[in-house]
Structure formats: structure tokens, C-alpha cells
Amino acid sequence: MRLRKKKQLFLSVVAFMLFASACGGTTAGEGTSDTNEDGTENSSESSGNASGEVVKVGALFPLTGSVASAGQQTLNGVMLAEEIVNGEFPELADLPLAETAGLPNVGNAQVEVISTDHKGEADVGQAEAERLIESEEVVALTGAFNSSVTKTASEKAERLGIPFVNGSSSSTALTEDPERAELEYFFRTGPSDKTFAESFFKFLEDLEEEGEDVRDVALLYENTEFGNEAARVTKELAEEFDFNIVADVPHGNDVSDITPEAQKIITADPDIIFQASQTSEAILFMNAWENNEYAAPILAYGAGFSDPQFFESVGTKADFVVARAAWSLDAVSAKPAAVNVAEMYEERFDQPMDENSARTFTAAMTLFAAIDAAGSSEPDAIRDALTTLNLSDNEIIMPWEGILFAENGQNELAQGIVTQRLEEQYAVVWPFETAPTELTWPVPPVSQR
Amino acid sequence: MSDLIQTFVNGLMLGSVLALVAVGLTVIYGVVDIVNFAHGEFVMAGMYATFVASSQFGFDPLLAMPVSAAVVGLIGVLSFFTFVRPAMRGTLLSQIFVTFGLMIFMRGVAQTLFGSNFETIQGAWLSSQRITIGDIVMPGPQLAAAVGSLVCTGAIGWFIYRTTTGKALQATSQDPDAALMMGINPNKMFGLAWLIGGASTGVAAALVANYQPVHPNVGLAFGLTAFVIVALGGFGSIGGAFLAAFAVGMLENFSAFYGDSAYKQVWIFGLFILVMLFRPQGLLGRA
């Protein structure tokens, strides 16, 4: 009897643990989300203008939780855009609205950014989007970093008829899913994972022209929406560009062992590994390559490979990793406004501008330019202005040709750049003709770095 | 052929480590008749103890093993006397909730003390060692973890089955009231079981910390796997846990290498369901 009771108890425990691991346990750090219950809303100071008109814009970002540090950077980008639009910055005359204070076509109205924390949770993001629209009466939204939150929050904005301009979510599905492509109020300034993957394949073709073997590629990705989506896009493009996939290896999240997955890659002996993993597994695989004296070059889809924690953990082992990026200071050094904005950013927030803040800065500037072009704070007028907005490469701080939205809301001029980790930072190494830094190839085995 | 041998060796190495993690759980469960929900968090605590000993005091993780064992053993004993013993007088549900609460509490403490960052032990002696026989590679950290786990598991088995105190533990496990009549203090034995369970988990944690980053949620994967192993092997059976750990280690490596790695957990839980259906007492459990 006692044993039977024990067994029942034990099985219920295992079932509960399974349930708990399926529901939670994605990454470290979720427990921090309750640390600032009252700090979720942060309305920036706004001095107002002569007519006293203020245009309110909502900003949704993950300010607590496992990606809080990146989330703060994304919000900082938007805050800097707000400051530039509201003030007078003749040195940034290339950028729209920088030279004059406020929005000239809207009676010199000031912009007020009302930020809120969605904790990286899709349902919180959706509820916060609704609250900002209904209670705070914002006329447009920007955010939300996590692709999953961008999805739910922008769908809420769509139903309420409020434009949503995203700069920092890369999931291809956001603009290419048939249902999503029909959204009328969603716009994305930044590149999608597909655009990023295309840069990788063009980079590899250029590398091949220089006599390198790069045709056999392996896919290594986490078994989540992010990883599976990156893998799907890579597989599609591999077929299009005629590359051979010699290994297709998904791995779990928050796992204790990745040995068989690493062995599978090593046995397949690819020329290149496409990897989409979060920090914990990125570290485990890097250790596995070191233990096996393995040297296949990694082309990384952000995530763990852009987390400072990853570099702290693995140190120089991460040297020579090639990563996709949407922005890098050395890629825009020829644009004085971009350099000035990066300097201002560092001055204000005491840390260098990074890819995430540059992307959200650009999304916010685009939105403000559209409000001004609309000459009104009516959401529908802003939406119409976004569909016809056309910014040239000089008017943005990104290394792209400009901003022009396609029918599905995707900026068709957005591009990815290819960087390589050299001397503890990512440097632009492709396109080869314009890159300020030379690619190091072939890369030495991890154990010799 | 070398792939087959390499996969087998990887399975052996993983199985050894899982065995030690699971033995700690099965000892507590077998003697005290309480499921320690916080077992994965005991692994996490041991890894943090090793990390602190290494980063603050310069101990190599191998030398930090006794520190980790002492810290987690102490956490085990303290948990028993402060939370678990009072709950044993309550209902089954309160026994479940007390260790579940301990799990959340320990994660919260780790989060407060160390933040949610990933911490890695730098410069461990083992991390640059490896043994290569032909095409077969055995990385130093994993090999040491496997050997250390085998030695430690063997020592626990010897202690429980061959010493007088071990027999007293077994007696308490079988019938605490009868054991009391024989002059054995069940509370002491319960405390001892938590000490052994905690300390052995601490040793496993120090060995794992050689090659795995530590963060507040690192215990989740270890805890869940340990529960499955203990249920597979037979409730409270050290031999059973040992056998089941190797079965899980092999199954994980072979299924992921020769099949689709996305489904490796499916194989393990599939085996678990099969065993529960046809031999509910576990591989070596008593009916």
C-alpha cells in the first residue's frame, strides 16, 4: 500500500516537472521580472511647444526578464530619437526633423514617448499595447524586440487601427506569413531573418570565388520558434543558391548535454555551420568544438552570439565567429550624422550604441518622419504617410539604401551586413570591396585560439 | 565503426554522471519517503559553490569538490530539519509542497545572489586535457566526471549495503517504527540520508561545473532527468538508478546521433512510459 502511494506520488511529481519545464524554463533570469512592478511605465519629460500640442507615441520593450539588458538598449534608441526630434540639432541636419524643434507640419508639436515593459511575454505585450492605445491615447506604437511579442502587440494595434513600426524583430514570418502580410498598420524598418540569411549566402558565394570550399553546410539550431524559423529560411535559400545541407541538427533549450548533437556535426564534416542558439547552448557547443579540436567556421544568427555573457564565458574561443548584423559603427563611418548619433548615444547612456539601439532609433525616427509627413496625429493619416514614405540612405544611420515599405510592410531597402569577431569585437568584413576590415579565413581550430 | 564506439563512450560518460545525480535523489527518497522536488536546485547550488570556490578563492573545480559536497550536504541537512521534518507530520500534499517551495526559494536566492548571468569557471585544469585513442575522443572534464561519479556512486553503495550505519539506514527505510524499537533514531537516519543525498549531488555538481555554465535555472534539466531515472530504476533502489542512468545515457546518445536529435527526449520518455506500463515498480524495484 505504502509503495503504491509512493509510486503515485512519484509519477505525479514527474508529470508536474514535465509540465513545469514545458511551461517555463526557457532561459535564465525570468525571475527578475517582478523586481520593478511600479517601474513599468516611464513617461519621458517633454517641455511642450508654443501651441502646447503633444503627439503621444507608445514604446513596448522587455525592460525586465531574461533579455532586460538588450531591452533597455532598445528603449534608449527610441529615447534618443525623441530627444533629437524635440530639440534643435543642426549638426544632424542630414536626419529628418533633427534641425528644427518638434514636428513642423504638425504645428511644431512635441513628441512624447510613453514606454512600457512587456517582460518578453506575448500576452503582456498585447495587453500593454491595448492599454497604451485606449488609456494613454497614443497615436502610434513602436517595439517590441521579441518577435513573439511584436506579433501579438501589432495584431492588437491592427484591430484598433493604430500604426505599429517595428525595428528590432527579425522573424521572417512577421511580414511574410500570408495573414500577417495583409496587416495594414504594421511596418518593419529592419531586415528579416531571410534578408540576413541572403547576406550569408552571397558572402559565401564571394568566398567561393576566392577559391574556398563552402558548399557543404550544416544547420545547428535550437528547437524553438526562433531556431526553427532561422533553419527554415536557411534551408530554402540553400536550395535556391545550390548549397548542400550535410547535417540538419536541432537541439533542445536549457539542456544538460549536447554531446550527440556536436558529434553529429563533427561526423558530417561541413565546410560551414549555420548556428542559431541561445547563450547556454552556444557556450556548450563552443566547449565541445574545443574538446574535439574542431575548426568549422560558424555563421551565427545573433541570439547567444550577440550576448556579452557568451563572450565573457568563452573568451577568445569565440574569435573568428562570423555573425550577421543590421548595424555596426564601422559600417556607417562615412555618414557624419550616424557617427554623431552614436557619440550622443554613448554620452547619454554611458555605453556604446549597438545594433539593437540603432535599429530601434531608426524605427522611431521613421515613425516621427511619417507623423510629420502626415501633418496630423490621426492614426490613419500616419499609416497612409508610412506607405508612401521614402527616406534616402543619407537620411538614416543604417548601412542601407534607405527606407521604402513594400505592400506587406517590410522595408525593401533594408540589408544585412556580415561581421567577424576579431580582437574582442565584431568588425564588418563583407561586402569585401567596402569592408573596412579583412576577413580572417580559414579560421584556426578553437583549441588554438 | 568509430562513430558507434564514440557514441557508446559518450553514452557511458553521460550515464555515469546521471547515475550520481540520481543516486542522491533515490537515497533521500528511499529512506525518508519524501520526493525532493528541489533536487535539481541542489545541483545548481553545488555548481555555484564550485564557481565561488574557483573564482573567489582560486580552487580548481576538482579541488572544490569537497567544498561543493559540504555546502550541498549542509543545505540537505538544514532543509530536512527546518522544512521537511515538520511537513512529514502533515498530509501528502503538504510534503509535496514543502520541497516544491524549497525549489522556488533556492532559485530565488541564486537569482538574488548571482543574478541571471551565465557563469563559467575559467582556467580549469581539466578543460585543456583530453584522451584520444584512434578516432575516439574523451574530453578531460567529461571523463573525470564519469570516473568521479562511478567512484562516488560505488562508495555510497558500499556505505549503505556494507556498513552498520548503512544497515541502520536500510532498516529505517523499511520500517521507521521497528527501527526505533531496535534503538535506531529515525530522525538521525533521515538527516543522514539528506546529508548523503546532498553531498553526493554536490560532488556531481562540481564535476559538471567543469564543462557546463551555471545559472539559476540550470537545475531544471538535471532534476527532471534524475526523477525519470529514479522511477525507471525502481523507487529507492541504488542499483536500479545506476542501471537506469546508463540506459538513459545510451538512449540519449544513440537516438540523437542515429536519429533526429529533436526527438531524443521522446525516446527517453517513451521508455519511461513503457516501463511504467509493464513493470510499474521500475527495473529493480520491489513489487
HADDOCK unambig.tbl for C-alpha pairs under 7 A between the chains (distance, minus, plus):
assign (segid A and resid 14 and name CA) (segid B and resid 227 and name CA) 6.27 0.50 0.50
assign (segid A and resid 14 and name CA) (segid B and resid 228 and name CA) 6.91 0.50 0.50
assign (segid A and resid 17 and name CA) (segid B and resid 224 and name CA) 6.27 0.50 0.50
assign (segid A and resid 25 and name CA) (segid B and resid 217 and name CA) 6.85 0.50 0.50
assign (segid A and resid 28 and name CA) (segid B and resid 116 and name CA) 5.43 0.50 0.50
assign (segid A and resid 28 and name CA) (segid B and resid 215 and name CA) 6.20 0.50 0.50
assign (segid A and resid 28 and name CA) (segid B and resid 216 and name CA) 6.14 0.50 0.50
assign (segid A and resid 28 and name CA) (segid B and resid 217 and name CA) 5.51 0.50 0.50
assign (segid A and resid 29 and name CA) (segid B and resid 116 and name CA) 4.24 0.50 0.50
assign (segid A and resid 223 and name CA) (segid B and resid 262 and name CA) 6.88 0.50 0.50
assign (segid A and resid 249 and name CA) (segid B and resid 261 and name CA) 6.27 0.50 0.50
assign (segid A and resid 250 and name CA) (segid B and resid 261 and name CA) 6.02 0.50 0.50
assign (segid A and resid 250 and name CA) (segid B and resid 262 and name CA) 5.40 0.50 0.50
assign (segid A and resid 251 and name CA) (segid B and resid 261 and name CA) 6.42 0.50 0.50
assign (segid A and resid 251 and name CA) (segid B and resid 262 and name CA) 5.95 0.50 0.50
assign (segid A and resid 254 and name CA) (segid B and resid 221 and name CA) 6.81 0.50 0.50
assign (segid A and resid 255 and name CA) (segid B and resid 221 and name CA) 5.71 0.50 0.50
assign (segid A and resid 256 and name CA) (segid B and resid 221 and name CA) 5.95 0.50 0.50
assign (segid A and resid 256 and name CA) (segid B and resid 222 and name CA) 6.67 0.50 0.50
assign (segid A and resid 260 and name CA) (segid B and resid 253 and name CA) 5.23 0.50 0.50
assign (segid A and resid 260 and name CA) (segid B and resid 256 and name CA) 5.82 0.50 0.50
assign (segid A and resid 260 and name CA) (segid B and resid 257 and name CA) 5.33 0.50 0.50
assign (segid A and resid 261 and name CA) (segid B and resid 256 and name CA) 6.61 0.50 0.50
assign (segid A and resid 261 and name CA) (segid B and resid 257 and name CA) 6.62 0.50 0.50
assign (segid A and resid 261 and name CA) (segid B and resid 261 and name CA) 6.70 0.50 0.50
assign (segid A and resid 264 and name CA) (segid B and resid 257 and name CA) 5.82 0.50 0.50
assign (segid A and resid 280 and name CA) (segid B and resid 213 and name CA) 6.90 0.50 0.50
assign (segid A and resid 284 and name CA) (segid B and resid 212 and name CA) 6.55 0.50 0.50
assign (segid A and resid 291 and name CA) (segid B and resid 139 and name CA) 5.55 0.50 0.50
assign (segid A and resid 292 and name CA) (segid B and resid 137 and name CA) 6.82 0.50 0.50
assign (segid A and resid 309 and name CA) (segid B and resid 117 and name CA) 6.84 0.50 0.50
assign (segid A and resid 309 and name CA) (segid B and resid 118 and name CA) 6.38 0.50 0.50
assign (segid A and resid 313 and name CA) (segid B and resid 119 and name CA) 6.66 0.50 0.50
assign (segid A and resid 313 and name CA) (segid B and resid 120 and name CA) 5.32 0.50 0.50
